Amino acid sequence: MSWTRSKIAVLDFEGDAVSGVVEFGVVVIKGSKIISTETKQCRPLRQLHPKSIEIHGLKQRDLLGLEPFQQNQRFFAEMRNSVDVFCAHHASVEENLLKSTWPYRPIQNEKQSFDWGPWVDTLQLYKKLYPGIGNYSLGNLIDTFGLGDCLKNNALRTCPSGRQSFHCALYDTLASALLLTRLAEAPEISMGSLEWLIEKSNSGQKQSNRPNQAIMFDP
């Protein structure tokens, strides 16, 4: 079955291991369609580092009255239960921040895994599908594949005022989601299975850029 029939929740976290997650964005997609979006800011665990403030633009004083990220366990557990897989651009960052907060995913039945993964990673996907680009940052990929206007239009509709640029959680999530929905419109790539998409997201394996028959389709 094609991965485009799967529901995928794309995530982005702003923050670090010291301050914790101070803003998150979630975009749920299916195939080439965006289904829903969500974003929230959170109280930091400790004083924000000046370099972090310079990157994401969030100020300590504006976040102190908010609930911490830890209070959102139910949201992420229910989100994981409602989709087939999580996705992020450089997914190990989001995975590590998620696992540092909740090492194990709350499960509803014995068929579910305690792990939050596996993950789809748009960074690894684009590195393997489009080798030679050199710069695989979100901004460069959006420019390279002509997605800038689409990103701006989606951001105007869904992102909070003042949070409509890179290093704002929902904006970055939308960028990652658009990179994935773009692949859903590419015939050769869209016919791959979810298993193939996950395997292609694995940074530890060297694979051909073309889906192979052994993993392209679900059993």
N, CA, C and O of each residue as an XYZ file, in Angstrom:
876
protein
N       0.843     -1.199      0.000
C       0.000      0.000      0.000
C       0.879      1.250      0.000
O       1.877      1.308      0.718
N       0.520      2.223     -0.782
C       1.294      3.459     -0.881
C       1.310      4.221      0.443
O       0.309      4.272      1.158
N       2.461      4.808      0.754
C       2.579      5.595      1.987
C       1.664      6.808      1.964
O       1.363      7.372      3.016
N       1.219      7.217      0.790
C       0.357      8.397      0.696
C      -1.025      8.151      1.284
O      -1.797      9.093      1.461
N      -1.347      6.901      1.587
C      -2.623      6.581      2.232
C      -2.501      6.594      3.758
O      -3.482      6.363      4.465
N      -1.310      6.861      4.253
C      -1.060      6.909      5.699
C      -1.226      8.325      6.233
O      -0.936      9.300      5.540
N      -1.695      8.427      7.469
C      -1.727      9.717      8.160
C      -0.392      9.912      8.869
O       0.068      9.041      9.608
N       0.213     11.052      8.634
C       1.530     11.342      9.193
C       1.474     12.663      9.946
O       1.006     13.668      9.411
N       1.947     12.663     11.185
C       2.021     13.891     11.982
C       3.442     14.436     11.917
O       4.380     13.807     12.406
N       3.591     15.601     11.315
C       4.893     16.253     11.199
C       5.077     17.171     12.409
O       4.185     17.950     12.744
N       6.239     17.075     13.063
C       6.494     17.825     14.299
C       7.695     18.749     14.148
O       8.600     18.497     13.352
N       7.682     19.816     14.923
C       8.877     20.639     15.109
C       8.853     21.206     16.516
O       7.828     21.703     16.981
N      10.000     21.128     17.192
C      10.144     21.672     18.542
C      11.171     22.799     18.531
O      12.233     22.680     17.919
N      10.846     23.891     19.213
C      11.831     24.934     19.495
C      12.217     24.804     20.965
O      11.354     24.701     21.836
N      13.515     24.812     21.228
C      14.005     24.622     22.588
C      15.278     23.802     22.566
O      15.868     23.581     21.509
N      15.699     23.352     23.739
C      16.896     22.530     23.830
C      16.802     21.656     25.067
O      15.817     21.704     25.805
N      17.849     20.849     25.287
C      17.826     19.898     26.393
C      17.811     20.583     27.755
O      17.351     19.995     28.734
N      18.308     21.817     27.834
C      18.363     22.537     29.108
C      17.039     23.227     29.416
O      16.478     23.049     30.497
N      16.547     24.004     28.475
C      15.302     24.751     28.706
C      14.067     23.905     28.467
O      12.974     24.257     28.911
N      14.235     22.781     27.762
C      13.090     21.984     27.356
C      12.428     22.593     26.126
O      12.911     23.581     25.573
N      11.333     22.002     25.711
C      10.595     22.501     24.551
C       9.805     23.738     24.958
O       9.020     23.692     25.906
N      10.008     24.842     24.247
C       9.294     26.083     24.569
C       8.238     26.426     23.512
O       7.438     27.343     23.702
N       8.241     25.696     22.414
C       7.196     25.873     21.402
C       7.158     24.617     20.538
O       8.201     24.078     20.169
N       5.949     24.153     20.217
C       5.855     23.019     19.301
C       4.837     23.305     18.211
O       3.890     24.070     18.391
N       5.065     22.666     17.085
C       4.134     22.734     15.965
C       3.835     21.331     15.483
O       4.718     20.474     15.471
N       2.596     21.090     15.084
C       2.181     19.791     14.553
C       1.333     20.028     13.309
O       0.397     20.827     13.331
N       1.661     19.341     12.238
C       0.857     19.371     11.018
C       0.559     17.929     10.628
O       1.480     17.143     10.404
N      -0.712     17.580     10.546
C      -1.109     16.233     10.130
C      -1.400     16.258      8.638
O      -2.164     17.094      8.155
N      -0.779     15.330      7.915
C      -0.992     15.251      6.474
C      -1.445     13.846      6.079
O      -1.235     12.880      6.812
N      -2.056     13.760      4.931
C      -2.355     12.474      4.293
C      -2.175     12.673      2.801
O      -2.911     13.432      2.171
N      -1.186     11.984      2.238
C      -0.867     12.197      0.837
C      -0.367     13.608      0.616
O       0.582     14.045      1.266
N      -1.001     14.322     -0.297
C      -0.589     15.694     -0.607
C      -1.443     16.733      0.105
O      -1.371     17.919     -0.218
N      -2.251     16.303      1.070
C      -3.188     17.203      1.735
C      -2.804     17.459      3.191
O      -2.434     16.535      3.916
N      -2.895     18.716      3.608
C      -2.768     19.072      5.021
C      -4.139     18.939      5.665
O      -5.106     19.547      5.208
N      -4.223     18.141      6.731
C      -5.501     17.870      7.392
C      -5.738     18.818      8.558
O      -6.836     19.349      8.721
N      -4.704     19.028      9.370
C      -4.878     19.878     10.554
C      -3.532     20.431     11.003
O      -2.479     19.900     10.650
N      -3.583     21.511     11.789
C      -2.370     22.113     12.351
C      -2.609     22.450     13.820
O      -3.743     22.666     14.246
N      -1.524     22.490     14.581
C      -1.600     22.841     16.003
C      -0.260     23.436     16.417
O       0.792     22.979     15.971
N      -0.299     24.450     17.266
C       0.937     25.002     17.818
C       0.672     25.528     19.216
O      -0.442     25.928     19.551
N       1.726     25.517     20.024
C       1.580     25.955     21.414
C       2.948     26.358     21.943
O       3.961     25.749     21.599
N       2.972     27.395     22.787
C       4.187     27.793     23.477
C       4.137     27.283     24.912
O       3.061     27.121     25.487
N       5.321     27.032     25.485
C       5.409     26.385     26.796
C       6.420     27.106     27.688
O       7.356     27.744     27.207
N       6.207     26.987     28.992
C       7.125     27.589     29.958
C       8.449     26.826     29.968
O       8.443     25.598     30.055
N       9.577     27.519     29.882
C      10.874     26.830     29.904
C      11.179     26.257     31.280
O      10.694     26.752     32.297
N      11.987     25.210     31.293
C      12.381     24.586     32.557
C      13.401     25.435     33.302
O      13.428     25.459     34.533
N      14.236     26.127     32.542
C      15.284     26.973     33.120
C      15.414     28.250     32.293
O      14.714     28.438     31.298
N      16.307     29.107     32.720
C      16.533     30.359     31.996
C      16.946     30.076     30.556
O      17.821     29.247     30.307
N      16.324     30.756     29.622
C      16.669     30.582     28.214
C      18.062     31.138     27.926
O      18.422     32.217     28.397
N      18.827     30.399     27.157
C      20.161     30.863     26.773
C      20.023     31.959     25.719
O      19.168     31.864     24.838
N      20.857     33.002     25.798
C      20.780     34.090     24.808
C      20.846     33.611     23.362
O      20.168     34.165     22.496
N      21.660     32.582     23.089
C      21.753     32.071     21.723
C      20.444     31.428     21.279
O      20.061     31.530     20.114
N      19.758     30.764     22.214
C      18.464     30.162     21.889
C      17.435     31.238     21.583
O      16.641     31.106     20.652
N      17.455     32.309     22.378
C      16.531     33.427     22.145
C      16.791     34.042     20.774
O      15.862     34.420     20.060
N      18.066     34.136     20.422
C      18.424     34.703     19.117
C      17.896     33.843     17.972
O      17.530     34.358     16.915
N      17.858     32.535     18.191
C      17.395     31.622     17.142
C      15.878     31.646     17.006
O      15.353     31.902     15.922
N      15.167     31.376     18.115
C      13.705     31.239     17.990
C      12.925     32.508     18.336
O      11.733     32.595     18.041
N      13.576     33.485     18.951
C      12.927     34.769     19.184
C      11.948     34.816     20.336
O      11.259     35.820     20.518
N      11.869     33.751     21.118
C      10.940     33.720     22.253
C      11.632     34.248     23.500
O      12.788     33.915     23.765
N      10.922     35.076     24.268
C      11.487     35.700     25.465
C      10.981     35.003     26.729
O       9.835     34.562     26.800
N      11.862     34.919     27.716
C      11.543     34.278     28.984
C      10.279     34.870     29.598
O       9.389     34.130     30.019
N      10.195     36.179     29.652
C       9.072     36.842     30.328
C       7.724     36.525     29.671
O       6.691     36.536     30.340
N       7.733     36.247     28.383
C       6.485     35.966     27.677
C       6.006     34.536     27.874
O       4.868     34.207     27.538
N       6.871     33.685     28.418
C       6.545     32.265     28.548
C       6.286     31.829     29.982
O       5.798     30.722     30.211
N       6.607     32.685     30.953
C       6.567     32.271     32.356
C       5.177     31.888     32.839
O       5.055     31.044     33.727
N       4.133     32.476     32.287
C       2.782     32.167     32.745
C       2.147     30.971     32.071
O       0.986     30.656     32.333
N       2.896     30.294     31.201
C       2.342     29.171     30.441
C       2.619     27.845     31.134
O       3.476     27.767     32.014
N       1.890     26.794     30.736
C       2.198     25.475     31.289
C       3.436     24.904     30.617
O       3.709     25.203     29.454
N       4.187     24.080     31.348
C       5.383     23.479     30.760
C       5.012     22.424     29.725
O       3.881     21.939     29.686
N       5.971     22.087     28.902
C       5.758     21.090     27.853
C       5.290     19.757     28.428
O       4.513     19.043     27.795
N       5.762     19.424     29.628
C       5.427     18.142     30.250
C       3.926     17.928     30.409
O       3.465     16.789     30.488
N       3.166     19.011     30.457
C       1.720     18.894     30.635
C       1.006     18.443     29.358
O      -0.212     18.263     29.362
N       1.741     18.263     28.288
C       1.131     17.920     27.002
C       1.286     16.445     26.634
O       1.152     16.076     25.467
N       1.566     15.613     27.618
C       1.753     14.187     27.324
C       0.517     13.575     26.668
O       0.635     12.836     25.690
N      -0.656     13.876     27.196
C      -1.878     13.300     26.641
C      -2.064     13.711     25.182
O      -2.470     12.901     24.349
N      -1.765     14.972     24.881
C      -1.906     15.449     23.502
C      -1.039     14.634     22.554
O      -1.507     14.194     21.504
N       0.235     14.428     22.923
C       1.137     13.713     22.020
C       0.836     12.220     21.982
O       1.003     11.585     20.941
N       0.394     11.651     23.100
C       0.014     10.239     23.098
C      -1.190     10.010     22.193
O      -1.211      9.066     21.403
N      -2.191     10.877     22.311
C      -3.379     10.745     21.467
C      -3.054     11.031     20.004
O      -3.597     10.391     19.104
N      -2.170     11.991     19.774
C      -1.754     12.280     18.405
C      -1.054     11.070     17.790
O      -1.333     10.695     16.651
N      -0.145     10.463     18.552
C       0.576      9.282     18.030
C      -0.392      8.136     17.749
O      -0.219      7.402     16.777
N      -1.405      7.982     18.594
C      -2.386      6.919     18.387
C      -3.258      7.162     17.161
O      -3.791      6.220     16.573
N      -3.401      8.423     16.779
C      -4.325      8.770     15.692
C      -3.660      8.768     14.316
O      -4.344      8.889     13.300
N      -2.328      8.632     14.274
C      -1.613      8.652     12.996
C      -0.787      7.375     12.851
O      -0.655      6.589     13.789
N      -0.241      7.194     11.668
C       0.569      5.999     11.415
C       2.018      6.177     11.833
O       2.686      5.206     12.190
N       2.510      7.414     11.792
C       3.914      7.644     12.111
C       4.138      9.133     12.347
O       3.391      9.972     11.844
N       5.180      9.455     13.122
C       5.640     10.826     13.289
C       6.708     11.130     12.236
O       7.363     10.231     11.710
N       6.863     12.418     11.948
C       7.859     12.877     10.976
C       8.453     14.189     11.459
O       7.787     14.962     12.147
N       9.710     14.442     11.099
C      10.345     15.739     11.372
C      11.510     15.921     10.410
O      11.942     14.965      9.766
N      12.013     17.132     10.313
C      13.217     17.428      9.529
C      14.393     17.329     10.482
O      14.511     18.139     11.402
N      15.271     16.343     10.278
C      16.305     15.952     11.246
C      15.599     15.402     12.484
O      15.670     15.970     13.574
N      14.920     14.282     12.278
C      13.976     13.748     13.264
C      14.611     13.368     14.593
O      13.917     13.329     15.609
N      15.916     13.085     14.614
C      16.547     12.691     15.872
C      16.441     13.792     16.920
O      16.408     13.500     18.116
N      16.388     15.058     16.492
C      16.261     16.169     17.441
C      14.911     16.105     18.138
O      14.836     16.148     19.366
N      13.841     16.000     17.347
C      12.499     15.924     17.937
C      12.333     14.647     18.751
O      11.729     14.663     19.823
N      12.865     13.550     18.245
C      12.748     12.284     18.970
C      13.435     12.361     20.332
O      12.878     11.913     21.334
N      14.635     12.924     20.373
C      15.374     13.017     21.631
C      14.686     13.943     22.631
O      14.644     13.642     23.824
N      14.145     15.068     22.156
C      13.428     15.974     23.056
C      12.148     15.328     23.575
O      11.775     15.515     24.733
N      11.480     14.572     22.716
C      10.263     13.884     23.138
C      10.582     12.804     24.167
O       9.897     12.688     25.183
N      11.624     12.013     23.904
C      11.983     10.916     24.803
C      12.605     11.415     26.097
O      12.502     10.748     27.126
N      13.252     12.582     26.064
C      13.807     13.126     27.303
C      12.696     13.606     28.236
O      12.892     13.703     29.448
N      11.536     13.904     27.665
C      10.383     14.324     28.469
C       9.565     13.123     28.907
O       9.212     12.999     30.080
N       9.265     12.246     27.972
C       8.506     11.011     28.247
C       9.237      9.863     27.571
O       9.051      9.634     26.376
N      10.078      9.128     28.326
C      10.890      8.063     27.720
C      10.068      7.010     26.986
O      10.524      6.429     26.001
N       8.848      6.769     27.476
C       8.017      5.747     26.856
C       6.670      6.324     26.455
O       6.084      7.143     27.164
N       6.208      5.886     25.327
C       4.896      6.297     24.831
C       3.807      5.574     25.617
O       3.860      4.350     25.736
N       2.821      6.291     26.158
C       1.688      5.630     26.807
C       0.926      4.804     25.770
O       0.631      5.295     24.680
N       0.611      3.567     26.101
C      -0.068      2.705     25.138
C      -1.465      2.349     25.621
O      -1.755      2.382     26.817
N      -2.330      2.004     24.660
C      -3.712      1.653     24.956
C      -3.961      0.160     24.896
O      -4.921     -0.334     25.487
N      -3.101     -0.567     24.183
C      -3.263     -2.016     24.083
C      -1.908     -2.657     23.834
O      -0.930     -1.972     23.535
N      -1.860     -3.975     23.959
C      -0.593     -4.705     23.890
C       0.012     -4.730     22.484
O       1.175     -5.097     22.319
N      -0.757     -4.347     21.485
C      -0.246     -4.324     20.117
C       0.593     -3.077     19.835
O       1.358     -3.044     18.871
N       0.448     -2.067     20.669
C       1.188     -0.829     20.464
C       2.588     -0.911     21.066
O       2.821     -1.636     22.033
N       3.508     -0.159     20.481
C       4.882     -0.115     20.963
C       5.040      0.978     22.014
O       4.357      2.002     21.970
N       5.957      0.746     22.966
C       6.267      1.772     23.960
C       7.117      2.892     23.356
O       7.267      3.956     23.956
N       7.663      2.650     22.182
C       8.523      3.632     21.531
C       7.681      4.620     20.737
O       6.628      4.263     20.208
N       8.152      5.876     20.655
C       7.428      6.899     19.896
C       7.615      6.711     18.389
O       6.817      7.206     17.593
N       8.659      6.003     18.008
C       8.963      5.796     16.600
C       8.221      4.623     16.002
O       7.298      4.081     16.610
N       8.639      4.225     14.776
C       9.715      4.796     13.960
C       9.344      6.165     13.393
O       8.190      6.588     13.460
N      10.338      6.845     12.837
C      10.135      8.202     12.341
C      10.406      8.292     10.845
O      11.249      7.575     10.306
N       9.680      9.182     10.192
C      10.012      9.626      8.843
C      10.828     10.910      8.991
O      10.482     11.775      9.795
N      11.900     11.035      8.228
C      12.809     12.179      8.348
C      12.972     12.842      6.978
O      13.593     12.271      6.082
N      12.416     14.042      6.816
C      12.503     14.719      5.516
C      13.937     15.110      5.166
O      14.274     15.208      3.986
N      14.785     15.333      6.166
C      16.191     15.638      5.885
C      16.855     14.457      5.183
O      17.471     14.623      4.130
N      16.728     13.261      5.767
C      17.344     12.074      5.180
C      16.696     11.702      3.853
O      17.383     11.263      2.931
N      15.383     11.872      3.747
C      14.693     11.569      2.493
C      15.253     12.397      1.342
O      15.560     11.862      0.276
N      15.384     13.694      1.559
C      15.861     14.566      0.488
C      17.344     14.356      0.202
O      17.776     14.517     -0.939
N      18.123     14.004      1.207
C      19.533     13.695      0.960
C      19.673     12.489      0.038
O      20.546     12.457     -0.829
N      18.807     11.499      0.234
C      18.927     10.265     -0.542
C      18.224     10.346     -1.890
O      18.689      9.774     -2.876
N      17.114     11.053     -1.927
C      16.371     11.155     -3.181
C      16.959     12.200     -4.121
O      16.843     12.087     -5.341
N      17.597     13.231     -3.535
C      18.158     14.326     -4.334
C      19.595     14.614     -3.904
O      19.873     15.685     -3.364
N      20.513     13.669     -4.136
C      21.912     13.879     -3.740
C      22.540     15.001     -4.564
O      22.191     15.218     -5.724
N      23.463     15.694     -3.940
C      24.182     16.729     -4.674
C      23.676     18.135     -4.454
O      24.269     19.087     -4.962
N      22.584     18.294     -3.703
C      22.083     19.647     -3.432
C      23.061     20.411     -2.548
O      23.272     21.611     -2.722
N      23.660     19.687     -1.588
C      24.649     20.310     -0.711
C      24.056     20.844      0.568
O      24.443     20.423      1.658
N      23.126     21.762      0.451
C      22.501     22.378      1.621
C      21.078     21.847      1.764
O      20.210     22.149      0.944
N      20.844     21.055      2.808
C      19.533     20.435      3.011
C      18.751     21.090      4.147
O      17.877     20.467      4.750
N      19.069     22.339      4.429
C      18.280     23.075      5.423
C      16.870     23.274      4.896
O      16.640     23.239      3.688
N      15.932     23.483      5.800
C      14.548     23.706      5.384
C      14.445     24.868      4.403
O      13.789     24.761      3.366
N      15.097     25.975      4.740
C      15.004     27.161      3.901
C      15.503     26.924      2.489
O      14.873     27.349      1.521
N      16.644     26.241      2.373
C      17.199     26.004      1.042
C      16.345     25.027      0.239
O      16.167     25.205     -0.966
N      15.813     23.994      0.902
C      14.963     23.035      0.192
C      13.664     23.685     -0.274
O      13.193     23.420     -1.380
N      13.092     24.532      0.567
C      11.868     25.245      0.171
C      12.141     26.115     -1.057
O      11.327     26.157     -1.980
N      13.277     26.808     -1.072
C      13.643     27.644     -2.222
C      13.946     26.795     -3.456
O      13.497     27.102     -4.560
N      14.707     25.730     -3.255
C      15.135     24.892     -4.374
C      13.953     24.292     -5.126
O      13.972     24.195     -6.353
N      12.926     23.891     -4.381
C      11.790     23.215     -5.008
C      10.576     24.129     -5.186
O       9.465     23.657     -5.429
N      10.797     25.433     -5.063
C       9.757     26.400     -5.390
C       8.524     26.350     -4.512
O       7.405     26.531     -4.992
N       8.725     26.103     -3.214
C       7.600     25.974     -2.292
C       7.387     27.219     -1.434
O       6.547     27.213     -0.534
N       8.134     28.278     -1.702
C       8.084     29.468     -0.850
C       6.719     30.113     -0.768
O       6.252     30.429      0.327
N       6.069     30.315     -1.898
C       4.755     30.967     -1.889
C       3.717     30.117     -1.171
O       2.893     30.633     -0.417
N       3.763     28.814     -1.410
C       2.820     27.905     -0.745
C       3.025     27.929      0.764
O       2.059     27.918      1.527
N       4.286     27.962      1.193
C       4.593     28.028      2.621
C       4.071     29.324      3.227
O       3.450     29.308      4.289
N       4.319     30.439      2.559
C       3.865     31.733      3.078
C       2.343     31.794      3.178
O       1.805     32.309      4.158
N       1.653     31.274      2.176
C       0.188     31.288      2.196
C      -0.369     30.432      3.324
O      -1.319     30.833      3.996
N       0.215     29.257      3.536
C      -0.224     28.397      4.636
C       0.090     29.029      5.984
O      -0.699     28.929      6.924
N       1.249     29.683      6.074
C       1.638     30.330      7.329
C       0.697     31.473      7.678
O       0.348     31.650      8.846
N       0.283     32.245      6.693
C      -0.643     33.355      6.942
C      -1.972     32.853      7.489
O      -2.620     33.538      8.281
N      -2.378     31.655      7.068
C      -3.665     31.104      7.506
C      -3.586     30.409      8.860
O      -4.578     30.362      9.588
N      -2.420     29.869      9.206
C      -2.369     28.988     10.370
C      -1.410     29.414     11.475
O      -1.627     29.064     12.634
N      -0.359     30.158     11.151
C       0.637     30.521     12.166
C       0.206     31.759     12.947
O      -0.389     32.673     12.374
N       0.500     31.802     14.256
C       0.195     33.001     15.040
C       0.938     34.221     14.507
O       1.988     34.092     13.877
N       0.395     35.386     14.759
C       1.049     36.631     14.357
C       2.439     36.714     14.984
O       2.611     36.423     16.167
N       3.409     37.105     14.199
C       4.769     37.213     14.694
C       5.539     35.910     14.694
O       6.716     35.885     15.055
N       4.886     34.815     14.289
C       5.541     33.502     14.266
C       5.436     32.899     12.864
O       5.107     31.724     12.700
N       5.717     33.712     11.881
C       5.558     33.303     10.484
C       6.884     33.360      9.739
O       6.986     33.920      8.648
N       7.902     32.759     10.364
C       9.226     32.711      9.745
C       9.949     31.466     10.246
O       9.491     30.802     11.176
N      11.083     31.156      9.619
C      11.844     29.981     10.042
C      12.301     30.121     11.496
O      12.562     31.219     11.986
N      12.386     28.978     12.163
C      12.691     28.851     13.588
C      11.493     29.228     14.464
O      11.631     29.399     15.675
N      10.325     29.354     13.843
C       9.051     29.366     14.567
C       8.446     27.981     14.353
O       8.412     27.490     13.224
N       7.970     27.347     15.424
C       7.669     25.915     15.372
C       6.686     25.531     14.271
O       6.980     24.642     13.472
N       5.525     26.183     14.212
C       4.538     25.770     13.216
C       5.010     26.098     11.803
O       4.724     25.347     10.870
N       5.718     27.191     11.633
C       6.247     27.556     10.313
C       7.218     26.480      9.819
O       7.133     26.037      8.673
N       8.139     26.067     10.689
C       9.079     25.010     10.311
C       8.350     23.701     10.044
O       8.717     22.952      9.138
N       7.311     23.428     10.839
C       6.541     22.201     10.636
C       5.838     22.224      9.288
O       5.815     21.220      8.576
N       5.266     23.368      8.940
C       4.629     23.505      7.631
C       5.643     23.288      6.506
O       5.332     22.650      5.500
N       6.844     23.817      6.679
C       7.885     23.630      5.663
C       8.207     22.149      5.489
O       8.290     21.660      4.362
N       8.387     21.438      6.590
C       8.661     20.000      6.521
C       7.495     19.255      5.886
O       7.691     18.358      5.066
N       6.276     19.637      6.274
C       5.084     18.980      5.736
C       4.973     19.188      4.228
O       4.611     18.262      3.502
N       5.280     20.388      3.753
C       5.203     20.662      2.316
C       6.262     19.883      1.539
O       6.022     19.471      0.404
N       7.424     19.681      2.141
C       8.434     18.844      1.495
C       7.930     17.416      1.345
O       8.215     16.754      0.347
N       7.177     16.941      2.340
C       6.648     15.580      2.280
C       5.464     15.479      1.323
O       5.374     14.524      0.552
N       4.554     16.453      1.365
C       3.411     16.406      0.444
C       3.881     16.551     -1.006
O       3.253     16.019     -1.921
N       4.970     17.261     -1.209
C       5.536     17.349     -2.562
C       5.944     15.969     -3.063
O       5.709     15.638     -4.225
N       6.551     15.162     -2.199
C       6.951     13.808     -2.592
C       5.736     12.945     -2.917
O       5.813     12.043     -3.751
N       4.615     13.227     -2.253
C       3.394     12.455     -2.507
C       2.861     12.680     -3.912
O       2.065     11.884     -4.409
N       3.292     13.757     -4.557
C       2.839     14.060     -5.913
C       3.825     13.576     -6.976
O       3.591     13.752     -8.171
N       4.930     12.966     -6.537
C       5.919     12.413     -7.466
C       5.607     10.934     -7.681
O       5.743     10.151     -6.742
N       5.193     10.521     -8.884
C       4.700      9.152     -9.110
C       5.639      8.062     -8.621
O       5.197      7.131     -7.947
N       6.924      8.154     -8.943
C       7.848      7.086     -8.573
C       8.031      6.985     -7.062
O       8.234      5.895     -6.527
N       7.960      8.118     -6.382
C       8.153      8.137     -4.931
C       6.862      7.796     -4.202
O       6.890      7.115     -3.177
N       5.750      8.254     -4.712
C       4.472      8.045     -4.023
C       4.041      6.593     -4.014
O       3.217      6.207     -3.185
N       4.575      5.768     -4.918
C       4.143      4.376     -4.955
C       4.836      3.530     -3.891
O       4.447      2.383     -3.668
N       5.849      4.073     -3.236
C       6.513      3.334     -2.182
C       5.618      3.135     -0.971
O       4.701      3.922     -0.733
N       5.882      2.091     -0.211
C       5.110      1.817      1.002
C       5.601      2.685      2.154
O       6.651      3.319      2.052
N       4.851      2.716      3.243
C       5.287      3.441      4.436
C       6.576      2.828      4.972
O       7.450      3.545      5.458
N       6.696      1.509      4.886
C       7.922      0.842      5.320
C       9.128      1.351      4.525
O      10.201      1.578      5.084
N       8.937      1.527      3.219
C      10.012      2.056      2.381
C      10.369      3.481      2.795
O      11.547      3.831      2.869
N       9.354      4.303      3.065
C       9.585      5.696      3.449
C      10.366      5.773      4.756
O      11.261      6.605      4.900
N      10.027      4.907      5.704
C      10.724      4.870      6.994
C      12.163      4.400      6.806
O      13.087      4.967      7.390
N      12.352      3.363      5.990
C      13.705      2.860      5.760
C      14.569      3.905      5.059
O      15.754      4.041      5.363
N      13.976      4.641      4.121
C      14.709      5.692      3.426
C      15.083      6.829      4.389
O      16.009      7.596      4.124
N      14.360      6.929      5.498
C      14.624      7.968      6.496
C      15.735      7.589      7.463
O      16.142      8.400      8.295
N      16.225      6.360      7.354
C      17.252      5.871      8.265
C      18.617      6.365      7.812
O      19.083      6.015      6.728
N      19.252      7.175      8.643
C      20.539      7.773      8.268
C      21.678      6.775      8.324
O      22.758      7.044      7.797
N      21.461      5.638      8.948
C      22.544      4.678      9.137
C      22.701      3.672      8.022
O      23.573      2.806      8.095
N      21.876      3.763      6.984
C      21.950      2.787      5.910
C      22.158      3.474      4.573
O      21.577      4.527      4.313
N      22.983      2.880      3.731
C      23.155      3.376      2.371
C      22.204      2.611      1.468
O      22.241      1.382      1.403
N      21.351      3.352      0.773
C      20.365      2.725     -0.075
C      20.372      3.404     -1.428
O      20.861      4.524     -1.573
N      19.824      2.712     -2.422
C      19.675      3.335     -3.733
C      18.597      4.389     -3.657
O      17.754      4.352     -2.761
N      18.612      5.321     -4.579
C      17.627      6.391     -4.583
C      16.284      5.959     -5.130
O      15.315      6.715     -5.060
N      16.211      4.759     -5.672
C      14.994      4.277     -6.298
C      14.357      3.216     -5.402
O      15.078      2.347     -4.912
N      13.036      3.240     -5.159
C      12.409      2.201     -4.350
C      12.711      0.829     -4.932
O      12.611      0.631     -6.143
N      13.088     -0.137     -4.062
C      13.317     -1.465     -4.600
C      12.121     -2.362     -4.321
O      11.327     -2.089     -3.421
N      11.997     -3.442     -5.102
C      10.777     -4.240     -5.075
C      10.595     -4.966     -3.757
O       9.468     -5.294     -3.385
N      11.688     -5.225     -3.041
C      11.566     -5.995     -1.808
C      10.827     -5.239     -0.725
O      10.165     -5.848      0.115
N      10.934     -3.902     -0.734
C      10.317     -3.136      0.349
C       9.325     -2.110     -0.150
O       8.748     -1.372      0.648
N       9.109     -2.046     -1.478
C       8.256     -0.992     -2.006
C       6.808     -1.159     -1.573
O       6.109     -0.180     -1.311
N       6.366     -2.411     -1.501
C       4.966     -2.656     -1.190
C       4.834     -3.456      0.091
O       5.668     -4.309      0.393
N       3.780     -3.173      0.839
C       3.509     -3.915      2.059
C       3.200     -5.365      1.724
O       2.681     -5.647      0.644
N       3.510     -6.298      2.635
C       3.176     -7.700      2.390
C       1.666     -7.865      2.243
O       1.184     -8.978      2.032
